[in-house]
Amino acid sequence: MAKKILITGGAGFIGSHVVRLFVAKYPDYQIFNLDKLTYAGNLANLTDIEDAPNYTFVKGDITDAAFLDQLFQEQNFDGVIHLAAESHVDRSITDPMAFVMTNVVGTVNLLNAAKNSWQSDFSGKRFYHVSTDEVYGSLHNPEDFFVETTPYDPQSPYSASKAASDHFVRAYGNTYKLPVVLSNCSNNYGPNHFPEKLIPLMIHNIQTNKPLPVYGKGENVRDWLYVIDHARAIDTIYHNGKNGDTYNIGGFNEWKNIDLVNLLCSIMDRKLGRPEGTSAQLITYVTDRAGHDLRYAIDASKLMNELGWKPSLQFEEGLEKTVDWFLANQDWLENVTSGAYQKYYDSMYENR
């Protein structure tokens, strides 16, 4: 019998790349994509595999425990890869309760649904929780890196909600012996990235000659990973990770925000045939985000040494691919920025 894998948040940025990888790589699996189709969920991310025989989309909300229990009883999933989350820090500052509901309550609902469905028969089962490096807080020593044993120190409502969900996943592993595995990843970039995040926002604003807002002085440092490399890491951890373990995923690729924006300006000037330095004139420094962490940097040595994963792209190459994708997919970008994609898919799917 084919394995049934439930991927939550599979219409989102990272989730869509994970769904595509699993559908293509494992034709003997049945892949179920569960997504609420909020503003960040877009089935246009998956048009190339939507008719695949081993792919099923389910519209639903992980905060609805009764819905999840019914879905798990109907399908008897062998595994869960949980990516569904509210993820934008700025939105968490203005509406923290939405992050509590989806990221904390939704995760506990999924854990309960899996526990109740599997009924202590955990042979061949796995619950994989995908999290963020932001749970660790901020690094102040330039020599330090986040490792799997770094104490949690979340500084925003978003990272606090993800930290809470991580703790619940580990608690279910400890208390109920649920076969869980976790990963904490650095910032992702690549195709299909929703244009509220730094890189796609800058690409879109450069194209349309809008200001390029940079928080503070642009000194904040982030570790960037190409999204397809993250999907490959999730595949590796799901199949080969050790139950109860955590794996950090990162690109060993730190950039100050202002340096990254300047690099994007240079690439875009070249791609758009503009004189060098044209786009950089759009950079506008804005009031820093409340509680803005200074630096994130992941040490992914455990994942590399124990499971053999490594990033496939250098940042400059990945950034070129990302810019090329956005320039070649103007319809996608226009539908996202206008909100037209939501109206289209809302008319296609009804909540269960």
Number of C-alpha atoms within 10 A of each C-alpha: 6 12 16 18 24 26 25 27 31 31 30 29 22 23 26 27 24 26 27 21 17 22 22 14 11 13 14 15 19 21 26 22 22 24 25 21 22 14 12 22 23 26 19 17 21 17 11 9 16 16 10 13 13 19 20 16 16 19 15 21 21 24 19 14 17 11 15 22 18 13 16 19 14 10 13 16 21 22 21 22 25 22 25 27 25 21 19 14 20 16 14 20 16 10 13 18 15 17 25 22 17 23 28 23 20 22 26 21 20 23 23 16 21 26 21 13 21 18 11 13 10 15 9 9 18 21 25 25 25 22 26 20 27 27 23 22 22 22 16 12 8 9 7 13 18 22 20 20 9 11 11 16 14 20 17 21 22 28 26 24 27 29 23 19 23 24 13 17 25 21 15 18 18 13 9 12 15 25 24 26 24 26 23 24 24 28 21 21 24 24 22 25 22 21 17 14 15 17 22 21 16 26 22 21 17 23 14 9 13 14 16 23 18 21 17 16 14 18 15 17 21 21 20 23 26 26 23 23 22 25 20 19 26 25 18 15 22 22 11 12 21 16 18 18 14 25 26 24 31 29 25 19 15 19 19 16 20 19 13 20 23 16 15 22 24 18 20 25 19 13 13 11 9 12 10 13 14 14 25 19 13 17 18 14 15 13 10 12 13 11 11 16 18 15 22 25 28 25 19 24 19 16 21 16 10 12 17 12 21 18 19 14 14 14 19 13 11 20 21 15 15 21 21 15 14 19 17 11 13 12 11 16 20 13 16 20 14 9 12 12 20 19 10 12 15 12 8 8 12 10 9 8
